[in-house]
Amino acid sequence: MDLLGWWSDYTLRTVALGTATIGATAGVLGSFAVLRRQSLLGDTISHAALPGIALAFLLTGTKALPVLIAGAAVAGWLGARAAGGLTSVTRLKSDAALGVVLSVFFGFGLMLLTFIQRRPDATQAGLDTFLFGQAAALLQRDVVAMAAVGAAAVSLVALFWKEIKVQTFDPGFAASIGLPVARLDLLVTTLLVAAIVIGLESVGVVLMSALVVAPAAAARQWTDHLSGMVVLAAAFGAVSGASGALISASARHLPTGPVVVLCASLIVVVSLLAAPARGVVIRRARDRRARRRFGTRAVLSDLYALARQHDDPEHAHAAAVLEAMSGGRSGVRGDLEELERRGMARRAGDDGWFITDAGRARAERELEETS
């Protein structure tokens, strides 16, 4: 498959656009789940959708996608509300309630799916693809429907942006100013259900939760602003979906759903490592530079203190003396070499060091600033 000419291939174009739409919508709605510390909610909704799919088939006898998706949406919504109900009427924490609902609904769904698969007729064939998704089965009308649902969900988020923002970060304050917190929570949950169910055919109930959480978690590493996070999460989700579809098309028997999730996971890893504000590598490099600056300033201060004890401004002191003054801290010799490069210290003999005029002036200025 020529990936550069993917747009001319109907199937690949349809799958890429469909998975990109799913990723972008999931990224937008997943941002609020991540910020509200309800990442498991997406997992619960996606797994709770399985019995809805099975019951929709049993009740109607059809595998029409709108019917199955409607069943998934109802079951997913009921699962989310059941978790909320458990939290309010029992002493279970939110994560425990979500875990209970996830297990019960998913187990019930697998039982129904097994029952359906053992029926003598062949009408049930293909329902098991909802477990891990079958993106190749997407049609252009499916992508249009996904885009319509995604656009409606994002539009509602934009319409109630201020209210959802306040309710996300401070529900108590939102309630104190008269905002309908319960209704806003219901709205966000319903929109998250919509974002998840449109991706079940392509990504599957098992992996869809990862596409809800991963883009939002990656975006959180790059910005402290909600609007920026939502935009970045949508972009990361779209890139994950499209790139996963293109990569899976480049090899035989490479499923699209898992590849999409792997692409999203790769974005998360890169963000965790290299994001400017929170990246592990960047943070460690910044901490190392800070420690080096602190050590250099301490060595310069010690050199200045020693120089004040002698009339000769070029009286040298051994590096071992400076190491002892720093409490045996490693890196003193490296700090001395850094001061030498900056013209604030000079080497004398094999292991002697003295402070220069520039270093003396810098040390005096730092003493004035700290006094």
C-alpha positions as CSV (number, residue, x, y, z in Angstrom):
1,M,0.0,0.0,0.0
2,D,1.4,3.4,-1.0
3,L,0.7,5.5,2.0
4,L,1.4,8.7,0.1
5,G,-1.5,7.9,-2.2
6,W,-3.9,6.8,0.5
7,W,-6.5,9.5,-0.4
8,S,-7.2,7.8,-3.7
9,D,-8.0,4.5,-2.0
10,Y,-11.7,4.5,-0.9
11,T,-11.4,2.0,1.9
12,L,-8.2,3.5,3.4
13,R,-9.5,7.0,3.1
14,T,-12.8,6.0,4.8
15,V,-11.0,4.2,7.6
16,A,-8.5,7.0,8.2
17,L,-11.2,9.7,8.2
18,G,-13.4,7.6,10.5
19,T,-10.7,6.8,13.0
20,A,-9.5,10.4,13.0
21,T,-13.0,11.6,13.7
22,I,-13.3,9.1,16.6
23,G,-10.0,10.1,18.0
24,A,-10.7,13.9,17.9
25,T,-14.1,13.5,19.5
26,A,-12.8,11.2,22.2
27,G,-9.9,13.6,22.8
28,V,-12.2,16.5,23.5
29,L,-14.6,14.6,25.8
30,G,-11.8,12.6,27.4
31,S,-10.2,15.8,28.6
32,F,-13.0,16.4,31.0
33,A,-12.9,12.8,32.3
34,V,-9.2,13.1,32.9
35,L,-9.4,16.4,34.7
36,R,-12.3,15.2,36.9
37,R,-10.2,12.2,37.8
38,Q,-12.7,9.9,36.2
39,S,-10.5,8.2,33.6
40,L,-12.1,4.9,34.5
41,L,-15.4,6.2,33.5
42,G,-14.5,5.8,29.8
43,D,-13.5,2.3,30.5
44,T,-16.8,1.6,32.3
45,I,-18.9,3.1,29.5
46,S,-17.1,1.2,26.7
47,H,-17.3,-2.2,28.5
48,A,-20.9,-1.6,29.6
49,A,-21.8,-1.0,25.9
50,L,-21.3,-4.7,25.1
51,P,-24.5,-6.1,26.7
52,G,-26.4,-3.2,25.0
53,I,-25.1,-4.4,21.6
54,A,-26.0,-8.0,22.4
55,L,-29.5,-7.1,23.7
56,A,-30.2,-4.9,20.7
57,F,-29.5,-7.8,18.4
58,L,-31.6,-10.3,20.5
59,L,-34.5,-7.9,20.6
60,T,-34.5,-6.8,16.9
61,G,-32.8,-9.7,15.2
62,T,-30.8,-7.3,13.0
63,K,-27.2,-6.3,12.9
64,A,-27.9,-2.9,11.5
65,L,-25.2,-0.6,12.9
66,P,-27.6,2.2,14.0
67,V,-29.6,-0.3,16.0
68,L,-26.5,-1.8,17.7
69,I,-25.0,1.6,18.4
70,A,-28.3,2.7,20.0
71,G,-28.2,-0.3,22.2
72,A,-24.6,0.4,23.1
73,A,-25.4,4.0,23.9
74,V,-28.3,3.1,26.2
75,A,-26.3,0.4,28.1
76,G,-23.2,2.7,28.4
77,W,-25.3,5.5,29.7
78,L,-27.0,3.2,32.2
79,G,-23.6,1.8,33.3
80,A,-22.3,5.3,34.0
81,R,-25.4,6.3,35.9
82,A,-25.3,3.0,37.9
83,A,-21.8,3.8,39.0
84,G,-22.9,7.2,40.1
85,G,-25.8,5.7,42.0
86,L,-23.6,3.2,43.8
87,T,-21.4,6.1,44.9
88,S,-24.3,8.1,46.3
89,V,-26.2,5.3,48.1
90,T,-23.2,3.2,49.3
91,R,-19.8,3.9,50.9
92,L,-18.0,2.8,47.8
93,K,-15.5,5.3,46.3
94,S,-15.9,6.4,42.7
95,D,-13.2,4.2,41.3
96,A,-14.5,1.1,43.2
97,A,-18.1,1.8,41.9
98,L,-16.8,2.2,38.4
99,G,-14.9,-1.1,38.7
100,V,-17.9,-3.0,39.9
101,V,-20.1,-1.7,37.1
102,L,-17.5,-2.4,34.5
103,S,-17.0,-6.0,35.7
104,V,-20.7,-6.8,36.0
105,F,-21.8,-5.2,32.7
106,F,-18.8,-6.6,30.7
107,G,-19.3,-10.1,32.2
108,F,-23.0,-10.0,31.3
109,G,-22.2,-8.9,27.8
110,L,-19.7,-11.7,27.3
111,M,-22.4,-14.2,28.6
112,L,-24.9,-12.8,26.1
113,L,-22.4,-12.8,23.3
114,T,-21.5,-16.5,24.0
115,F,-25.2,-17.4,24.0
116,I,-25.7,-15.6,20.7
117,Q,-22.7,-17.3,19.1
118,R,-24.1,-20.7,20.0
119,R,-27.4,-20.2,18.3
120,P,-28.0,-22.5,15.3
121,D,-28.6,-19.7,12.8
122,A,-25.8,-17.7,11.2
123,T,-27.3,-14.2,11.7
124,Q,-25.1,-13.6,14.7
125,A,-21.9,-13.8,12.7
126,G,-19.7,-10.7,13.2
127,L,-20.9,-9.4,16.6
128,D,-17.7,-10.5,18.2
129,T,-15.9,-7.9,16.1
130,F,-17.2,-5.3,18.5
131,L,-14.7,-6.6,21.1
132,F,-11.6,-5.3,19.3
133,G,-13.2,-3.4,16.4
134,Q,-13.2,-3.9,12.6
135,A,-12.3,-0.6,11.1
136,A,-12.2,-2.1,7.6
137,A,-16.0,-2.5,7.7
138,L,-16.5,1.3,7.9
139,L,-18.5,2.8,5.1
140,Q,-18.7,6.4,4.0
141,R,-22.2,6.8,5.5
142,D,-20.7,5.6,8.8
143,V,-18.1,8.3,8.7
144,V,-20.7,10.9,8.0
145,A,-22.7,9.7,10.9
146,M,-19.7,9.7,13.2
147,A,-18.8,13.2,12.1
148,A,-22.3,14.4,12.8
149,V,-22.4,12.9,16.3
150,G,-18.9,14.2,17.0
151,A,-19.7,17.7,15.8
152,A,-22.9,17.8,17.8
153,A,-21.0,16.7,21.0
154,V,-18.2,19.2,20.5
155,S,-20.8,22.0,19.7
156,L,-22.6,21.3,23.0
157,V,-19.2,21.5,24.8
158,A,-18.6,24.8,23.2
159,L,-22.1,26.0,24.0
160,F,-21.8,25.2,27.7
161,W,-18.1,25.8,27.9
162,K,-18.0,28.2,30.9
163,E,-20.5,26.1,32.9
164,I,-18.6,22.8,32.2
165,K,-15.3,24.5,33.0
166,V,-16.4,25.7,36.4
167,Q,-18.1,22.4,37.2
168,T,-15.0,20.4,36.2
169,F,-12.6,22.3,38.4
170,D,-14.7,23.3,41.4
171,P,-18.1,21.6,41.7
172,G,-18.7,23.2,45.1
173,F,-18.3,26.7,43.7
174,A,-20.4,25.8,40.7
175,A,-23.2,24.8,43.0
176,S,-22.8,27.9,45.2
177,I,-23.4,30.2,42.2
178,G,-26.5,28.4,41.2
179,L,-25.2,26.2,38.3
180,P,-27.1,23.0,37.8
181,V,-24.2,20.7,38.7
182,A,-26.2,17.4,38.4
183,R,-27.5,18.3,35.0
184,L,-24.0,19.4,33.8
185,D,-22.6,16.1,35.1
186,L,-25.3,14.3,33.2
187,L,-24.5,16.3,30.1
188,V,-20.8,15.5,30.2
189,T,-21.5,11.8,30.8
190,T,-24.0,11.6,27.9
191,L,-21.5,13.3,25.6
192,L,-18.8,11.0,26.7
193,V,-21.1,8.0,26.0
194,A,-21.7,9.4,22.5
195,A,-17.9,9.9,21.9
196,I,-17.3,6.3,22.9
197,V,-20.1,4.5,21.1
198,I,-19.2,6.0,17.7
199,G,-15.9,4.3,18.0
200,L,-17.0,0.8,19.0
201,E,-17.2,-0.5,15.5
202,S,-13.7,0.7,14.6
203,V,-11.7,0.3,17.9
204,G,-13.9,-2.0,19.9
205,V,-15.2,-2.0,23.5
206,V,-12.0,-3.3,25.0
207,L,-9.7,-0.6,23.5
208,M,-12.0,2.4,23.1
209,S,-11.3,3.5,26.7
210,A,-7.6,3.9,25.9
211,L,-8.5,6.3,23.1
212,V,-10.5,8.4,25.5
213,V,-7.8,8.7,28.1
214,A,-4.5,8.7,26.1
215,P,-4.9,11.9,24.0
216,A,-6.1,13.9,27.0
217,A,-3.3,12.6,29.2
218,A,-0.8,13.5,26.6
219,A,-2.2,16.9,26.0
220,R,-2.2,17.6,29.8
221,Q,1.6,17.4,29.7
222,W,1.9,20.3,27.3
223,T,-0.4,23.0,28.7
224,D,-2.0,24.4,31.8
225,H,-5.0,25.9,30.0
226,L,-8.2,24.0,29.5
227,S,-8.8,25.3,26.0
228,G,-5.3,24.4,24.9
229,M,-5.6,21.0,26.4
230,V,-8.9,20.2,24.6
231,V,-7.5,21.4,21.3
232,L,-4.3,19.4,21.7
233,A,-6.2,16.3,22.8
234,A,-8.4,16.5,19.7
235,A,-5.3,16.8,17.5
236,F,-3.5,14.0,19.2
237,G,-6.6,11.8,18.9
238,A,-7.0,12.6,15.3
239,V,-3.4,11.9,14.5
240,S,-3.5,8.6,16.4
241,G,-6.6,7.5,14.5
242,A,-5.3,8.5,11.1
243,S,-1.8,7.2,11.6
244,G,-3.0,3.9,13.1
245,A,-5.2,3.4,10.0
246,L,-2.4,4.1,7.6
247,I,0.1,1.9,9.5
248,S,-2.3,-1.0,9.7
249,A,-2.9,-0.7,6.0
250,S,0.9,-1.1,5.3
251,A,1.0,-4.7,6.5
252,R,-1.3,-7.8,6.2
253,H,-3.4,-8.9,9.1
254,L,-2.5,-5.9,11.2
255,P,-5.7,-4.8,13.1
256,T,-6.5,-1.1,13.0
257,G,-7.9,-0.7,16.5
258,P,-4.9,-1.9,18.4
259,V,-2.5,0.0,16.1
260,V,-4.5,3.2,16.8
261,V,-4.2,2.7,20.5
262,L,-0.5,2.0,20.2
263,C,-0.1,5.3,18.2
264,A,-1.9,7.1,21.0
265,S,0.2,5.4,23.6
266,L,3.4,6.5,21.7
267,I,2.2,10.1,21.8
268,V,1.6,9.7,25.6
269,V,5.2,8.4,26.1
270,V,6.7,11.1,24.0
271,S,4.7,13.7,26.0
272,L,5.6,12.3,29.3
273,L,9.3,12.4,28.4
274,A,9.7,15.6,26.3
275,A,6.9,18.0,27.2
276,P,8.5,21.4,28.1
277,A,6.8,21.9,31.4
278,R,6.3,18.3,32.7
279,G,8.4,16.0,30.6
280,V,10.6,13.7,32.6
281,V,13.7,14.3,30.5
282,I,13.2,18.1,30.3
283,R,12.5,18.3,34.1
284,R,15.6,16.3,34.9
285,A,17.8,18.4,32.7
286,R,16.3,21.5,34.2
287,D,16.9,20.2,37.7
288,R,20.5,19.3,36.8
289,R,21.1,22.8,35.5
290,A,19.7,24.2,38.7
291,R,21.9,22.0,40.8
292,R,24.9,23.0,38.7
293,R,24.1,26.7,39.1
294,F,23.7,26.3,42.8
295,G,27.0,24.4,43.1
296,T,28.8,27.0,40.9
297,R,27.6,29.8,43.1
298,A,28.5,28.0,46.2
299,V,32.1,27.3,45.0
300,L,32.4,31.0,43.9
301,S,31.3,32.1,47.3
302,D,33.9,29.8,48.9
303,L,36.7,31.1,46.7
304,Y,35.7,34.6,47.6
305,A,35.7,33.8,51.3
306,L,39.2,32.3,51.0
307,A,40.5,35.2,48.9
308,R,39.5,37.7,51.6
309,Q,41.9,36.0,54.0
310,H,45.0,36.8,51.9
311,D,46.5,40.0,50.7
312,D,47.6,38.4,47.4
313,P,44.6,38.3,45.1
314,E,46.1,35.4,43.2
315,H,46.8,33.2,46.2
316,A,45.8,29.8,45.1
317,H,43.8,27.2,47.1
318,A,43.7,23.5,46.4
319,A,40.5,22.0,45.0
320,A,40.5,19.5,47.9
321,V,40.1,22.5,50.3
322,L,37.0,23.7,48.3
323,E,35.6,20.2,48.3
324,A,36.0,20.1,52.1
325,M,34.3,23.4,52.4
326,S,31.3,22.1,50.4
327,G,30.9,19.1,52.7
328,G,32.5,16.6,50.3
329,R,30.0,17.3,47.6
330,S,30.9,15.8,44.2
331,G,31.2,18.0,41.2
332,V,33.3,20.8,42.8
333,R,36.0,20.3,40.2
334,G,33.5,20.6,37.5
335,D,32.1,23.8,39.0
336,L,35.7,25.2,39.1
337,E,36.1,24.4,35.4
338,E,32.8,26.1,34.7
339,L,33.9,29.2,36.6
340,E,37.2,29.1,34.6
341,R,35.3,29.1,31.3
342,R,33.2,32.0,32.5
343,G,36.4,34.0,33.5
344,M,35.5,34.0,37.2
345,A,38.3,31.6,38.4
346,R,41.7,30.7,37.2
347,R,43.9,27.6,37.6
348,A,47.3,28.0,39.3
349,G,49.7,25.1,39.2
350,D,48.5,21.5,39.1
351,D,45.5,21.8,41.5
352,G,45.4,25.4,42.7
353,W,42.6,27.8,42.0
354,F,42.0,31.5,42.7
355,I,39.2,34.0,42.1
356,T,39.5,36.6,39.3
357,D,38.4,40.2,39.5
358,A,35.3,39.3,37.5
359,G,34.5,36.5,39.9
360,R,35.1,38.8,42.9
361,A,32.7,41.4,41.5
362,R,30.1,38.7,40.9
363,A,30.5,37.2,44.4
364,E,30.1,40.7,46.0
365,R,27.0,41.4,43.9
366,E,25.4,38.1,45.0
367,L,26.2,38.8,48.6
368,E,24.5,42.2,48.3
369,E,21.5,40.6,46.7
370,T,21.1,38.1,49.5
371,S,21.8,40.5,52.4
